[in-house]
């Protein structure tokens, strides 16, 4: 079966957003990142008070998809720091997770998309038309990229790497009973310590075509 979806997991500081966006451009696919999904949800009126209802409300789900269609991409940065999970109960709620999973599956059904974040490789792991990618790198190189991109000191950048890795490891154990960074969960792992974004995008696009 031809690859219709590329689902990307990217620890902070691995340039995963840039790589995913470049990959989408090479393949002529639509690009969706975690910020787009969150923004679409907010635009559609999802809040901690309404998310439970939204899970069972087709009209609200439709509005989220329409918001995604209006805003298929957003500026990305190689250092992008995901929203702290511990500080946002909505993002760790079971209702919100199920709701976003439905959005991801619907985008996958439409095909020809690169989806990054929100556990897309886990959500779509059983689809034969989905190519699952992990961008990775050493903590020190990732911290250096964050320090440069965010104009923060290296100690703060190291703390960001440690915090986000810990939060997301816990998140994926809790909801998916899987190790987030385990290579067996992915079709391709790319070490961005050694591979630049353009080269990484070329590798992913070619691998996806072969798949």
C-alpha positions as a Markdown table, in Angstrom:
| # | Residue | x | y | z |
|---|---|---|---|---|
| 1 | Unk | 0.0 | 0.0 | 0.0 |
| 2 | Unk | 1.2 | 3.5 | -0.9 |
| 3 | Unk | 2.1 | 5.9 | 1.9 |
| 4 | Unk | -0.7 | 8.4 | 2.4 |
| 5 | Unk | 0.3 | 9.7 | 5.9 |
| 6 | Unk | 3.6 | 10.5 | 7.6 |
| 7 | Unk | 3.3 | 10.6 | 11.4 |
| 8 | Unk | 6.2 | 12.3 | 13.1 |
| 9 | Unk | 7.3 | 12.2 | 16.8 |
| 10 | Unk | 9.8 | 14.8 | 17.7 |
| 11 | Unk | 11.5 | 15.4 | 21.1 |
| 12 | Unk | 12.1 | 19.1 | 21.7 |
| 13 | Unk | 15.2 | 20.5 | 20.1 |
| 14 | Unk | 15.5 | 17.9 | 17.3 |
| 15 | Unk | 14.3 | 20.2 | 14.5 |
| 16 | Unk | 11.4 | 17.9 | 14.0 |
| 17 | Unk | 8.9 | 20.6 | 13.1 |
| 18 | Unk | 11.2 | 22.0 | 10.3 |
| 19 | Unk | 11.9 | 18.5 | 9.0 |
| 20 | Unk | 8.2 | 17.6 | 8.9 |
| 21 | Unk | 7.3 | 20.7 | 7.1 |
| 22 | Unk | 10.1 | 20.3 | 4.6 |
| 23 | Unk | 9.0 | 16.7 | 4.1 |
| 24 | Unk | 5.4 | 17.8 | 3.4 |
| 25 | Unk | 6.6 | 20.3 | 0.8 |
| 26 | Unk | 8.7 | 17.6 | -1.0 |
| 27 | Unk | 5.8 | 15.2 | -1.2 |
| 28 | Unk | 3.1 | 17.8 | -1.8 |
| 29 | Unk | 1.3 | 16.8 | 1.3 |
| 30 | Unk | -0.6 | 19.0 | 3.8 |
| 31 | Unk | 1.2 | 19.7 | 7.0 |
| 32 | Unk | -0.4 | 19.6 | 10.5 |
| 33 | Unk | 1.5 | 20.2 | 13.7 |
| 34 | Unk | 0.4 | 20.0 | 17.4 |
| 35 | Unk | -0.1 | 23.8 | 17.5 |
| 36 | Unk | -2.4 | 23.7 | 14.5 |
| 37 | Unk | -4.6 | 21.0 | 16.1 |
| 38 | Unk | -4.7 | 22.9 | 19.4 |
| 39 | Unk | -5.5 | 26.2 | 17.7 |
| 40 | Unk | -8.2 | 24.6 | 15.7 |
| 41 | Unk | -9.7 | 23.1 | 18.8 |
| 42 | Unk | -9.7 | 26.5 | 20.5 |
| 43 | Unk | -11.2 | 28.2 | 17.4 |
| 44 | Unk | -14.0 | 25.7 | 17.4 |
| 45 | Unk | -14.8 | 26.5 | 21.0 |
| 46 | Unk | -13.3 | 23.6 | 22.9 |
| 47 | Unk | -12.5 | 24.3 | 26.5 |
| 48 | Unk | -12.0 | 22.3 | 29.7 |
| 49 | Unk | -15.7 | 22.8 | 30.3 |
| 50 | Unk | -16.9 | 21.7 | 26.8 |
| 51 | Unk | -14.4 | 19.1 | 25.8 |
| 52 | Unk | -16.4 | 16.2 | 27.3 |
| 53 | Unk | -19.4 | 17.2 | 25.3 |
| 54 | Unk | -17.3 | 17.8 | 22.2 |
| 55 | Unk | -16.2 | 14.2 | 22.1 |
| 56 | Unk | -19.8 | 13.3 | 21.3 |
| 57 | Unk | -20.8 | 16.4 | 19.3 |
| 58 | Unk | -20.4 | 15.9 | 15.5 |
| 59 | Unk | -21.1 | 19.6 | 14.7 |
| 60 | Unk | -18.2 | 20.7 | 17.0 |
| 61 | Unk | -15.9 | 18.1 | 15.5 |
| 62 | Unk | -16.8 | 19.4 | 12.0 |
| 63 | Unk | -16.0 | 22.9 | 13.1 |
| 64 | Unk | -12.5 | 21.8 | 14.2 |
| 65 | Unk | -11.9 | 20.2 | 10.8 |
| 66 | Unk | -13.0 | 23.3 | 9.1 |
| 67 | Unk | -10.7 | 25.4 | 11.3 |
| 68 | Unk | -7.8 | 23.0 | 10.3 |
| 69 | Unk | -8.7 | 23.5 | 6.6 |
| 70 | Unk | -8.5 | 27.3 | 7.0 |
| 71 | Unk | -5.2 | 27.1 | 8.8 |
| 72 | Unk | -3.2 | 24.1 | 7.4 |
| 73 | Unk | 0.2 | 25.3 | 8.6 |
| 74 | Unk | 1.8 | 27.6 | 11.1 |
| 75 | Unk | 5.3 | 29.1 | 11.5 |
| 76 | Unk | 7.5 | 26.5 | 13.1 |
| 77 | Unk | 10.9 | 26.7 | 14.9 |
| 78 | Unk | 13.6 | 24.1 | 15.3 |
| 79 | Unk | 13.5 | 24.7 | 19.1 |
| 80 | Unk | 9.8 | 24.7 | 19.5 |
| 81 | Unk | 8.9 | 23.9 | 23.1 |
| 82 | Unk | 5.6 | 22.0 | 23.4 |
| 83 | Unk | 3.0 | 23.2 | 25.9 |
| 84 | Unk | 4.0 | 21.9 | 29.4 |
| 85 | Unk | 1.7 | 19.0 | 30.1 |
| 86 | Unk | 1.8 | 19.4 | 33.8 |
| 87 | Unk | 0.6 | 23.0 | 33.6 |
| 88 | Unk | -2.4 | 22.2 | 31.3 |
| 89 | Unk | -4.9 | 19.6 | 32.7 |
| 90 | Unk | -6.9 | 19.8 | 29.5 |
| 91 | Unk | -4.0 | 18.3 | 27.4 |
| 92 | Unk | -3.8 | 15.3 | 29.8 |
| 93 | Unk | -7.5 | 14.6 | 30.1 |
| 94 | Unk | -8.9 | 11.4 | 28.7 |
| 95 | Unk | -11.7 | 13.3 | 27.0 |
| 96 | Unk | -9.4 | 15.7 | 25.2 |
| 97 | Unk | -7.1 | 12.9 | 24.2 |
| 98 | Unk | -9.9 | 10.9 | 22.6 |
| 99 | Unk | -11.2 | 14.0 | 20.9 |
| 100 | Unk | -7.8 | 14.8 | 19.3 |
| 101 | Unk | -7.3 | 11.2 | 18.3 |
| 102 | Unk | -10.5 | 11.4 | 16.4 |
| 103 | Unk | -9.2 | 14.6 | 14.6 |
| 104 | Unk | -5.9 | 12.8 | 13.8 |
| 105 | Unk | -7.7 | 9.7 | 12.4 |
| 106 | Unk | -10.0 | 11.9 | 10.3 |
| 107 | Unk | -7.0 | 13.8 | 8.8 |
| 108 | Unk | -5.4 | 10.4 | 8.1 |
| 109 | Unk | -8.5 | 9.2 | 6.3 |
| 110 | Unk | -8.2 | 12.2 | 4.0 |
| 111 | Unk | -4.7 | 11.2 | 3.2 |
| 112 | Unk | -1.6 | 13.0 | 1.8 |
| 113 | Unk | -0.7 | 14.7 | 5.1 |
| 114 | Unk | 2.3 | 15.0 | 7.4 |
| 115 | Unk | 1.1 | 15.0 | 11.0 |
| 116 | Unk | 3.4 | 15.9 | 13.9 |
| 117 | Unk | 2.8 | 15.7 | 17.6 |
| 118 | Unk | -0.2 | 14.6 | 19.7 |
| 119 | Unk | 1.1 | 11.0 | 19.6 |
| 120 | Unk | 0.1 | 10.7 | 15.9 |
| 121 | Unk | 2.5 | 7.7 | 15.4 |
| 122 | Unk | 0.8 | 5.9 | 18.3 |
| 123 | Unk | -2.7 | 6.8 | 17.2 |
| 124 | Unk | -2.1 | 5.6 | 13.6 |
| 125 | Unk | 0.3 | 2.7 | 14.4 |
| 126 | Unk | -2.0 | 0.1 | 12.9 |
| 127 | Unk | -2.6 | 1.8 | 9.6 |
| 128 | Unk | -0.6 | 0.3 | 6.7 |
| 129 | Unk | -0.7 | 3.6 | 4.8 |
| 130 | Unk | 1.1 | 5.4 | 7.6 |
| 131 | Unk | 4.9 | 5.9 | 7.8 |
| 132 | Unk | 6.0 | 6.6 | 11.3 |
| 133 | Unk | 9.1 | 8.7 | 11.9 |
| 134 | Unk | 11.1 | 9.7 | 15.0 |
| 135 | Unk | 13.5 | 12.6 | 15.0 |
| 136 | Unk | 16.1 | 12.2 | 17.8 |
| 137 | Unk | 19.4 | 13.6 | 19.0 |
| 138 | Unk | 21.7 | 13.9 | 22.0 |
| 139 | Unk | 20.4 | 16.0 | 24.9 |
| 140 | Unk | 23.4 | 18.3 | 24.6 |
| 141 | Unk | 22.9 | 19.0 | 20.9 |
| 142 | Unk | 19.2 | 19.5 | 21.5 |
| 143 | Unk | 19.9 | 21.9 | 24.3 |
| 144 | Unk | 22.3 | 23.8 | 22.1 |
| 145 | Unk | 19.7 | 24.2 | 19.4 |
| 146 | Unk | 17.1 | 25.4 | 21.9 |
| 147 | Unk | 19.5 | 27.9 | 23.5 |
| 148 | Unk | 20.3 | 29.3 | 20.1 |
| 149 | Unk | 16.7 | 29.4 | 18.9 |
| 150 | Unk | 15.1 | 30.7 | 22.0 |
| 151 | Unk | 18.0 | 33.0 | 23.0 |
| 152 | Unk | 18.1 | 31.4 | 26.5 |
| 153 | Unk | 21.1 | 30.2 | 28.5 |
| 154 | Unk | 22.3 | 26.6 | 28.1 |
| 155 | Unk | 21.2 | 25.5 | 31.6 |
| 156 | Unk | 17.7 | 26.6 | 30.9 |
| 157 | Unk | 17.8 | 24.7 | 27.6 |
| 158 | Unk | 19.0 | 21.6 | 29.3 |
| 159 | Unk | 16.1 | 21.8 | 31.8 |
| 160 | Unk | 13.7 | 22.2 | 29.0 |
| 161 | Unk | 15.0 | 19.0 | 27.3 |
| 162 | Unk | 14.8 | 17.0 | 30.6 |
| 163 | Unk | 11.4 | 18.3 | 31.5 |
| 164 | Unk | 9.7 | 17.7 | 28.2 |
| 165 | Unk | 11.2 | 14.3 | 27.8 |
| 166 | Unk | 10.1 | 13.2 | 31.2 |
| 167 | Unk | 6.6 | 14.6 | 30.7 |
| 168 | Unk | 6.1 | 12.9 | 27.4 |
| 169 | Unk | 7.5 | 9.6 | 28.5 |
| 170 | Unk | 5.0 | 9.6 | 31.4 |
| 171 | Unk | 2.2 | 10.6 | 29.0 |
| 172 | Unk | 2.8 | 7.8 | 26.6 |
| 173 | Unk | 3.1 | 5.2 | 29.3 |
| 174 | Unk | -0.1 | 6.4 | 30.8 |
| 175 | Unk | -2.2 | 6.5 | 27.6 |
| 176 | Unk | -0.6 | 4.1 | 25.2 |
| 177 | Unk | 1.5 | 1.8 | 27.5 |
| 178 | Unk | 4.4 | 2.4 | 25.1 |
| 179 | Unk | 7.9 | 3.9 | 25.4 |
| 180 | Unk | 7.7 | 7.1 | 23.5 |
| 181 | Unk | 11.3 | 7.0 | 22.3 |
| 182 | Unk | 11.6 | 3.2 | 21.7 |
| 183 | Unk | 12.8 | 2.6 | 18.1 |
| 184 | Unk | 10.5 | -0.3 | 17.5 |
| 185 | Unk | 7.5 | 2.1 | 17.5 |
| 186 | Unk | 8.8 | 3.8 | 14.3 |
| 187 | Unk | 9.6 | 2.9 | 10.7 |
| 188 | Unk | 12.5 | 5.4 | 10.6 |
| 189 | Unk | 14.6 | 7.1 | 13.2 |
| 190 | Unk | 16.7 | 10.1 | 12.3 |
| 191 | Unk | 19.6 | 11.5 | 14.4 |
| 192 | Unk | 19.6 | 15.2 | 13.8 |
| 193 | Unk | 23.0 | 15.5 | 15.5 |
| 194 | Unk | 24.4 | 14.2 | 12.2 |
| 195 | Unk | 21.7 | 14.9 | 9.6 |
| 196 | Unk | 20.6 | 18.4 | 8.6 |
| 197 | Unk | 16.9 | 19.2 | 8.1 |
| 198 | Unk | 17.0 | 19.2 | 4.3 |
| 199 | Unk | 18.8 | 15.9 | 4.1 |
| 200 | Unk | 16.4 | 14.4 | 6.7 |
| 201 | Unk | 13.4 | 15.5 | 4.7 |
| 202 | Unk | 14.8 | 13.9 | 1.6 |
| 203 | Unk | 15.4 | 10.7 | 3.4 |
| 204 | Unk | 11.9 | 10.6 | 4.8 |
| 205 | Unk | 10.3 | 11.4 | 1.5 |
| 206 | Unk | 12.3 | 8.7 | -0.3 |
| 207 | Unk | 11.6 | 6.1 | 2.4 |
| 208 | Unk | 7.9 | 6.9 | 2.3 |
| 209 | Unk | 7.8 | 6.5 | -1.5 |
| 210 | Unk | 9.5 | 3.1 | -1.2 |
| 211 | Unk | 7.2 | 2.1 | 1.6 |
